[in-house]
Amino acid sequence: MASTDVDAIAVEPLGSPTDGALEMLGQLVVQSGWNQTPQDWALFARLGSVFVVRDAGRRIVASGAVLPMGERAAWISMILVAPDARGQGIGRRVFAHCLDAVQATGRTAMLDATPAGEALYRQFGFDPLWRLTRWQRGARPALSTPAPEAAPLLDTLAALDAEALGFARRPVLDHLVQRANSRVLRHAEGFAIVRDGRVAHHIGPLLATGEDAAAALLAEAAGTLPGAVFVDVPDDRPLLREWLTDAGFTPQRGFARMARGADAPAGQRNFIHAIAGPEFG
Ligand SMILES: CC(C)(COP(=O)(O)OP(=O)(O)OC[C@H]1O[C@@H](n2cnc3c(N)ncnc32)[C@H](O)[C@@H]1OP(=O)(O)O)[C@@H](O)C(=O)NCCC(=O)NCCS
């Protein structure tokens, strides 16, 4: 992309995504090696907003998404710039647009940042709340077949989730659970959702009363998955780290959970053993 006049960068709402737009957004995901699928983009567009920057030929060269999480918080994600358009102020511009959209609703803006994103978001007054690591495992034969699924008790699950996070995101959970290959694992001491991603299955959110209970859920979930697996675990979980290492998972990258302003919903973080994903909180 030719050098850009920053003031001339127009950020536009995507509206309902067409197949062509989904293809271009998917390209941004591939270029950054991320895991999101067309279903994820559809979720952002249906429950929140997707913003894009296009070049002169109408190619989408940058994206950002805003997802309301109940009345108090909103999640900013999918800040992606095509590699050939980086370093020209486009990422800053699309992020500022997403932040304006959140602030216009009076919600607290929250996000999970990659190291590159963290440097940018700090400039907008975001502070890290805690840190997490994406652990990955390669494809391998499944060790067991999934147990017949009990009814997922979504009301209970959503209530626990809201308590742990400090904000409610029932429509997001419903969307994740209702997908074709999604599964809900429910034990007496916690639950986990498993869904398909572009390159790996994703385990999360995983909420449990303690690390032992979380490890039992992870073992069951990972044991039934033949493909690659991602799970994003808070860094202050020493037993889970040990379990993940023993089970053949390796750290892929770190994220910082960040919020802007002192009034970020706190929740009960000790119950969160894996997040739904950096794009969903
Ligand atoms: C991070 C990203 C969105 C930045 O987009 P961009 O258009 O190149 O960013 P800008 O040109 O607007 O630069 C804005 C600021 O970002 C910071 N930044 C950009 N890339 C960075 C990197 N790789 N490492 C550290 N800081 C970086 C710089 O501080 C820059 O500020 P400066 O102008 O004071 O130097 C882009 O590199 C990208 O898509 N990366 C892959 C996906 C990703 O990590 N997204 C963030 C998700 S949380």
The ligand as an SDF file (V2000), in Angstrom:
LIG
                    3D

 48 50  0  0  0  0  0  0  0  0999 V2000
   -0.3380   -4.0030   16.0700 C   0  0  0  0  0  0  0  0  0  0  0  0
   -0.8440   -3.4670   14.7220 C   0  0  0  0  0  0  0  0  0  0  0  0
   -2.3540   -3.4650   14.7360 C   0  0  0  0  0  0  0  0  0  0  0  0
   -0.3270   -2.0370   14.5610 C   0  0  0  0  0  0  0  0  0  0  0  0
   -0.8490   -1.5050   13.3500 O   0  0  0  0  0  0  0  0  0  0  0  0
   -0.0780   -0.3580   12.5490 P   0  0  0  0  0  0  0  0  0  0  0  0
   -0.9790    0.2090   11.5350 O   0  0  0  0  0  0  0  0  0  0  0  0
    1.2370   -0.8690   12.0700 O   0  0  0  0  0  0  0  0  0  0  0  0
    0.1660    0.6670   13.7420 O   0  0  0  0  0  0  0  0  0  0  0  0
    0.4130    2.2230   13.6190 P   0  0  0  0  0  0  0  0  0  0  0  0
    1.2260    2.5310   12.3910 O   0  0  0  0  0  0  0  0  0  0  0  0
   -0.8740    2.9470   13.7840 O   0  0  0  0  0  0  0  0  0  0  0  0
    1.3180    2.4500   14.9040 O   0  0  0  0  0  0  0  0  0  0  0  0
    0.7420    2.7530   16.1480 C   0  0  0  0  0  0  0  0  0  0  0  0
    1.6800    2.4440   17.2980 C   0  0  0  0  0  0  0  0  0  0  0  0
    1.6830    1.0430   17.4760 O   0  0  0  0  0  0  0  0  0  0  0  0
    2.9130    0.6610   18.0510 C   0  0  0  0  0  0  0  0  0  0  0  0
    3.3620   -0.5290   17.3380 N   0  0  0  0  0  0  0  0  0  0  0  0
    2.9820   -0.9080   16.1110 C   0  0  0  0  0  0  0  0  0  0  0  0
    3.5240   -2.0970   15.8160 N   0  0  0  0  0  0  0  0  0  0  0  0
    4.2750   -2.4630   16.8800 C   0  0  0  0  0  0  0  0  0  0  0  0
    5.0860   -3.5780   17.1810 C   0  0  0  0  0  0  0  0  0  0  0  0
    5.2620   -4.5940   16.3140 N   0  0  0  0  0  0  0  0  0  0  0  0
    5.6950   -3.6250   18.3850 N   0  0  0  0  0  0  0  0  0  0  0  0
    5.5320   -2.6170   19.2730 C   0  0  0  0  0  0  0  0  0  0  0  0
    4.7860   -1.5280   19.0240 N   0  0  0  0  0  0  0  0  0  0  0  0
    4.1700   -1.4510   17.8530 C   0  0  0  0  0  0  0  0  0  0  0  0
    3.8580    1.7880   17.9070 C   0  0  0  0  0  0  0  0  0  0  0  0
    4.0600    2.2340   19.2530 O   0  0  0  0  0  0  0  0  0  0  0  0
    3.1210    2.8570   17.1280 C   0  0  0  0  0  0  0  0  0  0  0  0
    3.2950    4.0410   17.8190 O   0  0  0  0  0  0  0  0  0  0  0  0
    4.3230    5.1860   17.2750 P   0  0  0  0  0  0  0  0  0  0  0  0
    3.5910    5.7930   16.1170 O   0  0  0  0  0  0  0  0  0  0  0  0
    4.4280    6.0550   18.4560 O   0  0  0  0  0  0  0  0  0  0  0  0
    5.5740    4.4900   16.8870 O   0  0  0  0  0  0  0  0  0  0  0  0
   -0.3120   -4.3080   13.5160 C   0  0  0  0  0  0  0  0  0  0  0  0
    1.0840   -4.4200   13.6390 O   0  0  0  0  0  0  0  0  0  0  0  0
   -0.8800   -5.7060   13.4370 C   0  0  0  0  0  0  0  0  0  0  0  0
   -1.9070   -5.9410   12.7930 O   0  0  0  0  0  0  0  0  0  0  0  0
   -0.2130   -6.6790   14.1030 N   0  0  0  0  0  0  0  0  0  0  0  0
   -0.6570   -8.0650   14.1290 C   0  0  0  0  0  0  0  0  0  0  0  0
   -1.9330   -8.2330   14.9020 C   0  0  0  0  0  0  0  0  0  0  0  0
   -1.8490   -7.6820   16.3070 C   0  0  0  0  0  0  0  0  0  0  0  0
   -0.9670   -8.0270   17.1100 O   0  0  0  0  0  0  0  0  0  0  0  0
   -2.8130   -6.8110   16.6270 N   0  0  0  0  0  0  0  0  0  0  0  0
   -2.9550   -6.2560   17.9520 C   0  0  0  0  0  0  0  0  0  0  0  0
   -3.9260   -7.0940   18.6620 C   0  0  0  0  0  0  0  0  0  0  0  0
   -4.0720   -6.7150   20.3750 S   0  0  0  0  0  0  0  0  0  0  0  0
  1  2  1  0
  2  3  1  0
  2  4  1  0
  2 36  1  0
  4  5  1  0
  5  6  1  0
  6  7  2  0
  6  8  1  0
  6  9  1  0
  9 10  1  0
 10 11  2  0
 10 12  1  0
 10 13  1  0
 13 14  1  0
 14 15  1  0
 15 16  1  0
 15 30  1  0
 16 17  1  0
 17 18  1  0
 17 28  1  0
 18 19  1  0
 18 27  1  0
 19 20  2  0
 20 21  1  0
 21 22  1  0
 21 27  2  0
 22 23  1  0
 22 24  2  0
 24 25  1  0
 25 26  2  0
 26 27  1  0
 28 29  1  0
 28 30  1  0
 30 31  1  0
 31 32  1  0
 32 33  2  0
 32 34  1  0
 32 35  1  0
 36 37  1  0
 36 38  1  0
 38 39  2  0
 38 40  1  0
 40 41  1  0
 41 42  1  0
 42 43  1  0
 43 44  2  0
 43 45  1  0
 45 46  1  0
 46 47  1  0
 47 48  1  0
M  END
$$$$
